[in-house]
Amino acid sequence: MSRCAATVSGFVLAAATLVACDRDDEVTLDGREFVSESIEGRDLIAGTNVFIRFDGSVGASAGCNSLSADHYDIAGSKLVIPGLSMTEKGCSSPAGDLHAQDDWLRMFLEADPDFALDEPRLVLRDEAVTLVLLDREVANPDRSLQGRVWTVTGLVEDGFVGAFAIEMPGTVELDEDGNLDFETPCSAGHARYSAEDSTLTISERSAAGGDCPPDEVSPKIDAHMLEVLDDGSLTYEVDANRLTLMRGDIGLMLTTD
């Protein structure tokens, strides 16, 4: 199939605006993520968005389950996603039926919606619905590593992420002068660090213990953070407002404003 994209002019999203393009043009969405900006023809449940990711394969979600396919194609003015599958996890929301919204997105994408790329927006439409998505890096840009407080939201171990719900889960803060300060539920510490490419190197770490809250989770978070933030090299990745720190097969998931 040939790959080409149509253009939306002035965001007048009638069918006539999906104009033809040169079929010799090669258009790819690989390496990009989009998040819904507006929708016409139906409503999204309050507090939810549509996310679509392209990296040769396709990943998508609408608030609960994950949709995925091994590949996609742009055929004329159509986005074609064959073999789309969906997880079957349970979700509930007082705002609406998340499963019905998942089913709608699956059927919408399976129906080869019209495709239009008007940077930084991706527009998908069928006979009933027009979905406008904004490039994720514009809608929710990657945060700087330094100069902000990162709050721990999950512990990574052997490929699994453990979540928890406690009042003070732990924080990490890095400044532009190479100082790293952290607090666990039970202790606080300081270190020096350097960051190059995706590697964070920690040195001169010190930590002072304190009293742990009377729960089972806090000591586990404390021990895990101290192990991850020990002297040595970590890998790190910032994705929007999320930070992942990994030391081998253990790590921390963190978020910021």
N, C-alpha and C positions, 0 to 999 in steps of 0.2 A: 504494500500500500504506500502511496505517496504521503509525505508529511507536509502539511501546510497549515497556516493559521489565518483566520479572518480577523478583521479589525472592527472594533466598536467605535463609532464616531460620536463624541459628545454624550455618551452613555444613553442614547436613545435606543432602547433595547428591543425594538420591534424586529421581526424577522428580516425586514429589508436591510437592516444595518449589518447583518452578517454577510459581508461581501466576499466575493471569491478572491483567492490569492493565487500567486504563481505556484504551480504544482512542482516546479523545480526547486523551490525554497525548502531548505531543511530546517525544521523547527523542532526543538526538543525542550521538554520541561524538566529534564533530569537535574537532580540536585536542588530542586526548589520545593518549597512548601507554601501552601496558601490557606488562608483562614477567611471564613465568610464575613463579608462586609454588609451586604444587604440581600434581601430575597423578596421576590414578587411572586404572587400566586399561591403562597402558603406561609404560615408562620412557623418559626422555630420556637421550641420550648424555651421559656425564660431561663437565662443562665447557660445556655448551650450554644455551640458554634459548630459549623462544618469545617473540618480540617481535611486537606488532601495533600499528600506527599508523593513526589515523583523521584525515583532514583533508578530508572530502568524498570523496576517494579512499581506498584502503586499501593499506597496505604491511605485509608480514609476513615473518618469517624464522625458521628453526629451526636455525641454525648454519652454513649454507653459502649456498645460493641465496636470492634475493629473490623474493617473491611480490608481485603488485600487481594492482589492479583500479581502474577509473575511478570506481566508486561502490559504495555499499552501501545496504541497506535493513533496517529492523527490522520484520518482518511478524509481528504477534502476538507469540509468544515465540520467533521464529526470527531468527537473523542471516543475511541473504541477501547473498551477494557474487557477483554474476554476472560472467562474463568474466574469471575469475582466471587470470593468466599467471605463468610462473616462468622465471627465467633458467636458463642451462645451463652454469654455470662448474664447473670441476673442483675438488673439495675432498677431502682425505683426513684421516683421524684414526685413530690406533691404538686409540682407545676404541670405535669403532663405525662403522657405515655412515651417513655424513651424508646421502648422496643418498636413501637409504631413508627417513630421518627427514623430509627435505624433501617427499618424495612423500606421506608420511602426512599432514603438515600441509596440503598442497594438497587432498587428498581430504577431510580433516576439514572444512575451511572450505567446500569446494564442496558438501558435503552438507547445508548449511543447519542448522548445529548449534543446539540450544536455547540461548537467550540469557537471562542474568540479571545484573542490575547491582545490587550490594550495596556501596555506596561504602566504601572506595576500590577495590573488587575487581570484576572482570568474570569471570563464569563461563560457559564454553561447554561443552556436553556433547552427545554422541550416545549411541547404545545401548551403546557399549563404553567410552568415555573421558570423564572429567570433567577439564577443564582450568581451573584457577583462576589468573587473572592479576591482578597488583597494579599500580595506577597507577604509572607510571614516576617521577613526581615524588615519590611516597612511597617507592618502592623504592630509587631512586637520585636524590636531589634535586640540583638545580642547585647547583654550588659557588659560593662567593663569588669574585669576581674578585681581591680583595686578600688578602694575608696567607698566600699559599701559593706553592709553586714549580710552575710549569708547564713540562713537558718537551716539546720539539719532537718530533713523531712523523711529520710530513709537510710537504712543500713544495707549495704550490699555485701553478700557473702556467697561464694560459689555460684554466682550467676543469678541468685535470688535477691529480691529487694524486700526488706522487712519494714513495714510502716508502723507507726505508733501514735498515740494521742496522749501527750503529757504537756504540762504548761510550759516547761523550760527544756526543750529538747537539746539545745546546744547551738552555738554559733561560731562562725569563723570570719575574721576580718583581716584583710591584707591591705597595707598602704603602699604608696609609690616609692617608699624608701627601703623596701625589703623587710618590713616588719610584719609578722603574722601573729595575731592574738586570737585565742580561742577560749571558749567556755563550754564545758560539758555540764550535765546536770549535777555533777559532783565535784568538779575541779576547774581550775583556770590555768592557762599557760601562755607562753610566749616562745617565738622562734624567729629565726632569720630565714628568708627564702629568696630564691631567684626563679624567674619564669622565662622559659625559652621554648618557642614553638608550642608543643602540647605537653611539655615536661615542667613540673614544679619540683624544685629541689629544696628540701628543708634541712636546716642545720641549727645547732645550738639550742635545741628545744629544751625547755624546762616547764615543769608543771607543779602546781601546789594543790594538794588534795584538800577536800572539805567534807562536810556531811552530805551524804546522799539523801534525797527525799525517800520517804518510806514506801517505796513501790518496787516492783520486780524489774521494771524496765530501765530505770535510771542507771543502775550500776552497769547494765549491759551496754547502754549507749556510751557511758563514760569509758569503759574498757575498749570499745570498738573505736571511738574517736582517738584515744591515745595511741592505739596501734596504727591507725591510718596516718596520723599526723606526727609520727616518729621521724627522726632524722633519716634522710635518704630521698629517693626519687619517686614521685607520683606522676601519673598522667592526669591531665585535667581537660575538661571540655565544657565550654559555655554555650548553651542553647537557649536563646531568649533570656528568660529570668531564672534559668536552671543551671546549676553547676554540678558536675560529676567529678569526684576525686577518686582515683583508683590506685591502690598499691597491690599489684598482683591480682588476686581474685577477691580481695576485700575492698570496700570503698564506702563513700558517703554520697548521698544525694542531698542537695541543698537548693534553696530558692532565695530570691531577694525581690525587692520592689521593682 
